[in-house]
């Protein structure tokens, strides 16, 4: 991938050198390579988040791009599956999404597009288009539309907040509740 990018850049630079002899700074800035080229490309990789020597989260992704810029971030452009583990290394809850990005400096992970949070303990599921996990405050939240499904009801709202174990949940701007009949 990096060889293709360099080759493409080289060909563009050669073509531009034959078509123009002026040094307009606006034109030059448009063709410069951005300084956010991934330093590491990982396929079918796993990331681990641990605290005090105990693994708390395991993240699996088909593609992991690690950027060593001044901000420092890791991008999961083809989606991910994150498993939140209890003290016995058992999965308590999961988050899946079609895109993810981890900001190292801020200790923040942002999930986008078709985000699904599933609590295995309570058998509840949250669906939204964006979810943020703040590792400093140990909270997950969104201001986007959410749908919360449990065994007996479905809730809708505009915003959500919970701790990272998907407990102590709050749905903001609750818009509706649908009771689900259990089959007898």
N, C-alpha and C positions, 0 to 999 in steps of 0.2 A: 504494500500500500504506500509506504513512504517513498519507494523507488518510483512508483507511478507518479506521485505528487511532484517529486523532484524533476522527473523527465518532462512532465507537463509544464512545469514552471520554466525549465530550460528552453523548451520549444517556443513557448509564448515570448520569452525574453528575446530569443533570436529573431522571431517574426517582427516584434516591435522595433528592434534595432534597425531593420531594413525599411520600415515604413515611416519612421519619424526620427528627426535629428534634433528636435528641440527638447529642453529640459524643464518643462512645466511641472511644478511641484504637485499640482492637483492630479495630473495624469500619472505621475510616478507613484503617488500614494495609493492609487486605485489598483496597481498591479503588484504591490509588495505582498510578500507572503506574510500572513498573520503570525504573530509571535505565540500563538496557542496551538502549536503542533504537538500532538501527544508524544511524550517521552517514552511511554511504554504502551504496547498493544498486547492485550491478553485475550485469548479465545477460550471459551468454556472455563471460565475462572471462578474462584470463590474469594470473597473478602470476609474477614472476621472482625467484629468489634468486641473488644473485651474491656472489662473494668475490674481492677484489683486482681488480675490474674485469672478471672473467670470469663469464659466466652458467653456473651449475652446475645449476639446476633450473628447469623451466618447468612451471607448474601451470595447467591449464585446468579451468574449472568453469562450469556453467550459471547458478549464482547465487553471488555473493560478497557477504557482508554484513560491513562493516568497522565495528567498535565502537571508539570513541575514549573509553573509560573509563580510569580510573586503571591498570587492569591491561592494557588494550589487547589486543584479539584480533580475528581475522578468522575468520568462520564460512563453511563451504562446505556448506550444509544439503542440497543436492541432489547431493552427490558431487563427485568430481574425478578427474582423470588427471594424475599428476606424472611428468615425464620427467627423469631424471638424465643430465646431459650430460658427455662427456669433454672434454679440452682442445681437440679438433677440432670441438666442438659436435655430435658424434654421440651418439645415445641409447645409453646403456649398460644402463639398467634403467628400469622403470616401476613405479609404484604406482597402483592404482585403488581407490576405495572409494565407498560410498554416502553417507558423511558425513565431514567433516573440520573441524578447528579448529586455528588457528595462534595460539599464545600469544606475543605479541611480546616481552614482558619476559623470559620464560624462554627464548625462541628455540627453541620446541618445537612440533611439529606432531603431532596425534593423528588417526589415521584409524580409522574404525569401520564395522562392518557390511560383510560381504562384501569384505574387503581382499585384494587380489591383488598380489603383487610378482612381476615377471617380469624375469629376467636375460637379456638378449638375447645377451650374449657366451657364456654357458654353457648357454643354453636350459633354464633351471631356473625353477620357479615355486613360490611360497610362498602358501598360502591360510590366512587366520586371520580372526578377528572384530575384532581391535584391533591396531594397530601404532603405535608412537611413534617419531618421528624427532627426535633431539636434535641440533640444528644446532651446538651448542657442542662436543659430544664427537664429532660426525660419525658417530653410531651410530643404527641402527634396531633396535628391540627390542619384545618383547611377553612377557607371562607367560601368555597365553592358549594354547589348543590350536592347533597348527600342523600343516599337511600340506605337505611339501616333495616336489615331483615333479621328477625329472630324466629323462634319456633311458633310464636303465637301472634306476631304483629309485624307490620312494615311501617316505618316512620320516614318522613321526608323533611328536609330542612335545608337551610342555607348556612352551612358552617358546622364544624364539629371540633371537639377537643377531647383528648383522653390522655392518660399516662401511656408510656411506651408498651405496657402490657395489655393495652386495650381495656383497661378498667377505669372506673370513675369517669364515665363518658358523659358528655353534654352535647346535645344537638341544638344548634342555634337557629333562631327563626323557624321553629317547628311549624310545618305547613299542613301536616295531615297524618292521620294514623289509620291504618287498615287492620282490622282484626282478622286473623286467619283461623278458620275452624280446623280443629284436629279431626282427622278421620278416626272413627271408632271401630 
